[in-house]
Amino acid sequence: MDYFVKAVSRLAEGADKIAWGAVVGMMGLVVANCILRRFGYPVYGSYDFVCFLLVLVVVPALALCAAQKGHIYLSILTDRFPQKAQLVVELIVYIISFIFFVLVTWQLGERATRTMHTGLLGMTSRIPVYPFIYFESLAILILSLVFLRDIIKVVKEIRSIN
Protein backbone atom coordinates (compact mmCIF):
# COMPACT_ATOMS: atom_id res chain seq x y z
CA MET A 1 0.00 0.00 0.00
CA ASP A 2 2.89 2.37 0.72
CA TYR A 3 4.06 1.87 -2.87
CA PHE A 4 0.69 3.15 -4.13
CA VAL A 5 0.88 6.22 -1.87
CA LYS A 6 4.40 7.05 -3.10
CA ALA A 7 3.51 6.38 -6.75
CA VAL A 8 0.51 8.72 -6.61
CA SER A 9 2.63 11.42 -5.00
CA ARG A 10 5.21 11.04 -7.79
CA LEU A 11 2.45 11.21 -10.43
CA ALA A 12 1.18 14.45 -8.91
CA GLU A 13 4.70 15.90 -8.90
CA GLY A 14 5.20 14.87 -12.54
CA ALA A 15 1.91 16.48 -13.52
CA ASP A 16 3.03 19.66 -11.77
CA LYS A 17 6.25 19.68 -13.81
CA ILE A 18 4.15 19.54 -16.96
CA ALA A 19 2.17 22.50 -15.63
CA TRP A 20 5.36 24.49 -15.02
CA GLY A 21 6.58 23.70 -18.52
CA ALA A 22 3.27 24.91 -19.94
CA VAL A 23 3.54 28.16 -17.94
CA VAL A 24 7.00 28.77 -19.39
CA GLY A 25 5.66 27.97 -22.87
CA MET A 26 2.77 30.38 -22.43
CA MET A 27 5.05 33.16 -21.28
CA GLY A 28 7.45 32.57 -24.14
CA LEU A 29 4.63 32.52 -26.68
CA VAL A 30 3.07 35.74 -25.39
CA VAL A 31 6.44 37.54 -25.31
CA ALA A 32 7.33 36.29 -28.79
CA ASN A 33 3.94 37.35 -30.11
CA CYS A 34 4.30 40.84 -28.62
CA ILE A 35 7.80 41.31 -30.05
CA LEU A 36 7.02 39.87 -33.47
CA ARG A 37 3.81 41.89 -33.71
CA ARG A 38 5.90 45.08 -33.54
CA PHE A 39 7.67 43.91 -36.71
CA GLY A 40 4.44 42.93 -38.45
CA TYR A 41 4.80 39.16 -37.95
CA PRO A 42 2.41 38.08 -35.18
CA VAL A 43 2.33 34.43 -34.14
CA TYR A 44 -0.60 32.96 -36.01
CA GLY A 45 -2.96 31.12 -33.65
CA SER A 46 -1.33 32.38 -30.47
CA TYR A 47 -4.72 32.72 -28.77
CA ASP A 48 -5.46 29.03 -29.40
CA PHE A 49 -2.01 27.96 -28.26
CA VAL A 50 -2.32 29.92 -25.01
CA CYS A 51 -5.78 28.43 -24.37
CA PHE A 52 -4.48 24.92 -25.00
CA LEU A 53 -1.48 25.51 -22.75
CA LEU A 54 -3.79 26.84 -20.04
CA VAL A 55 -5.40 23.39 -19.86
CA LEU A 56 -1.91 21.97 -19.29
CA VAL A 57 -1.34 24.48 -16.48
CA VAL A 58 -4.46 24.49 -14.34
CA VAL A 59 -5.63 20.90 -14.09
CA PRO A 60 -2.28 19.14 -13.41
CA ALA A 61 -1.43 21.70 -10.75
CA LEU A 62 -4.60 20.76 -8.85
CA ALA A 63 -3.29 17.25 -8.21
CA LEU A 64 -0.10 18.48 -6.54
CA CYS A 65 -2.05 21.09 -4.59
CA ALA A 66 -4.32 18.36 -3.21
CA ALA A 67 -1.37 16.00 -2.59
CA GLN A 68 0.46 18.65 -0.55
CA LYS A 69 -2.74 19.80 1.22
CA GLY A 70 -2.27 23.25 -0.27
CA HIS A 71 -5.99 23.90 -0.56
CA ILE A 72 -7.98 25.93 1.93
CA TYR A 73 -9.33 23.85 4.79
CA LEU A 74 -11.66 25.48 7.31
CA SER A 75 -11.65 23.48 10.49
CA ILE A 76 -13.59 25.80 12.79
CA LEU A 77 -16.28 23.19 13.39
CA THR A 78 -14.30 19.97 13.15
CA ASP A 79 -11.56 21.09 15.57
CA ARG A 80 -14.09 20.68 18.39
CA PHE A 81 -14.78 17.05 17.46
CA PRO A 82 -12.90 14.15 19.02
CA GLN A 83 -9.93 12.81 16.99
CA LYS A 84 -11.83 9.83 15.58
CA ALA A 85 -14.83 11.97 14.55
CA GLN A 86 -12.47 14.38 12.77
CA LEU A 87 -10.98 11.48 10.85
CA VAL A 88 -14.43 10.14 9.93
CA VAL A 89 -15.49 13.54 8.59
CA GLU A 90 -12.23 13.77 6.65
CA LEU A 91 -12.82 10.28 5.26
CA ILE A 92 -16.33 11.20 4.11
CA VAL A 93 -15.05 14.33 2.38
CA TYR A 94 -12.33 12.34 0.61
CA ILE A 95 -14.77 9.65 -0.50
CA ILE A 96 -17.20 12.24 -1.91
CA SER A 97 -14.31 14.04 -3.65
CA PHE A 98 -12.99 10.77 -5.08
CA ILE A 99 -16.39 9.77 -6.46
CA PHE A 100 -16.99 13.24 -7.90
CA PHE A 101 -13.64 13.41 -9.69
CA VAL A 102 -13.92 9.85 -11.02
CA LEU A 103 -17.23 10.92 -12.59
CA VAL A 104 -15.59 14.07 -13.97
CA THR A 105 -12.78 11.93 -15.45
CA TRP A 106 -15.31 9.64 -17.09
CA GLN A 107 -17.35 12.52 -18.53
CA LEU A 108 -14.24 14.30 -19.84
CA GLY A 109 -13.14 11.08 -21.53
CA GLU A 110 -16.54 10.78 -23.21
CA ARG A 111 -16.41 14.45 -24.23
CA ALA A 112 -12.96 13.98 -25.74
CA THR A 113 -14.19 10.99 -27.72
CA ARG A 114 -17.20 12.94 -29.00
CA THR A 115 -14.95 15.87 -29.88
CA MET A 116 -12.59 13.56 -31.75
CA HIS A 117 -15.47 12.16 -33.81
CA THR A 118 -16.92 15.59 -34.59
CA GLY A 119 -13.51 16.93 -35.60
CA LEU A 120 -13.56 20.09 -33.46
CA LEU A 121 -10.52 22.27 -34.18
CA GLY A 122 -9.02 25.38 -32.61
CA MET A 123 -10.48 28.64 -33.91
CA THR A 124 -7.39 29.96 -35.65
CA SER A 125 -4.73 27.27 -35.39
CA ARG A 126 -6.86 24.43 -36.77
CA ILE A 127 -5.35 22.06 -34.15
CA PRO A 128 -7.64 19.25 -32.91
CA VAL A 129 -9.04 19.93 -29.45
CA TYR A 130 -9.58 16.34 -28.29
CA PRO A 131 -5.96 15.58 -27.19
CA PHE A 132 -6.15 18.43 -24.70
CA ILE A 133 -9.46 17.16 -23.33
CA TYR A 134 -7.95 13.69 -22.98
CA PHE A 135 -4.99 15.22 -21.13
CA GLU A 136 -7.39 17.11 -18.87
CA SER A 137 -9.19 13.83 -18.16
CA LEU A 138 -5.88 12.15 -17.32
CA ALA A 139 -4.92 14.98 -14.96
CA ILE A 140 -8.28 14.75 -13.19
CA LEU A 141 -7.71 10.99 -12.89
CA ILE A 142 -4.43 11.74 -11.11
CA LEU A 143 -6.35 14.09 -8.80
CA SER A 144 -8.81 11.24 -8.14
CA LEU A 145 -5.91 8.96 -7.27
CA VAL A 146 -4.66 11.58 -4.80
CA PHE A 147 -8.03 11.43 -3.06
CA LEU A 148 -7.88 7.62 -3.07
CA ARG A 149 -4.42 7.87 -1.51
CA ASP A 150 -5.84 10.16 1.17
CA ILE A 151 -8.69 7.71 1.81
CA ILE A 152 -6.13 4.95 2.41
CA LYS A 153 -4.13 7.16 4.78
CA VAL A 154 -7.19 8.15 6.81
CA VAL A 155 -8.41 4.56 7.06
CA LYS A 156 -4.97 3.58 8.41
CA GLU A 157 -5.17 6.39 10.97
CA ILE A 158 -8.66 5.33 12.05
CA ARG A 159 -7.48 1.73 12.46
CA SER A 160 -4.51 2.84 14.55
CA ILE A 161 -6.81 4.69 16.98
CA ASN A 162 -8.90 1.59 17.69
TATA-V643699 format. One record per backbone hydrogen bond with DSSP energy under -0.5 kcal/mol. NH is the residue of the N-H (numbers start at 0). CO is the residue of the C=O. Records with the same first field share a line. If there is no record, write none. Layout:
# TATA-V643699
NH: CO + CO
This chain:
# TATA-V643699
4: 0
5: 1
6: 2
7: 3
8: 4
9: 5
10: 6
11: 7
12: 8
13: 9
14: 10
15: 11
16: 12
17: 13
18: 14
19: 15
20: 16
21: 17
22: 18
23: 19
24: 20
25: 21
26: 22
27: 23
28: 24
29: 25
30: 26
31: 27
32: 28
33: 29
34: 30
35: 31
36: 32
37: 33 + 34
38: 34 + 35
39: 36
40: 35
43: 41
45: 42
48: 44
49: 45
50: 46
51: 47
52: 48
53: 49
54: 50
55: 51
56: 52 + 53
57: 53
58: 54
60: 56
61: 57 + 58
62: 58
63: 59
64: 60
65: 61
66: 62
67: 63
68: 65
69: 64
70: 64
74: 72
78: 74
79: 76
80: 77
85: 81
86: 82
87: 83
88: 84
89: 85
90: 86
91: 87
92: 88
93: 89
94: 90
95: 91
96: 92
97: 93
98: 94
99: 95
100: 96
101: 97
102: 98
103: 99
104: 100
105: 101
106: 102
107: 103
108: 104
109: 105
110: 106
111: 107
112: 108
113: 109
114: 110
115: 111
116: 112
117: 113
118: 114
119: 114
121: 126
125: 121
128: 119
131: 128
132: 128
133: 129
134: 130
135: 131
136: 132
137: 133
138: 134
139: 135
140: 136
141: 137
142: 138
143: 139
144: 140
145: 141
146: 142
147: 143
148: 144
149: 145
150: 146
151: 147
152: 148
153: 149
154: 150
155: 151
156: 152
157: 153
158: 154
159: 155
160: 156
161: 157
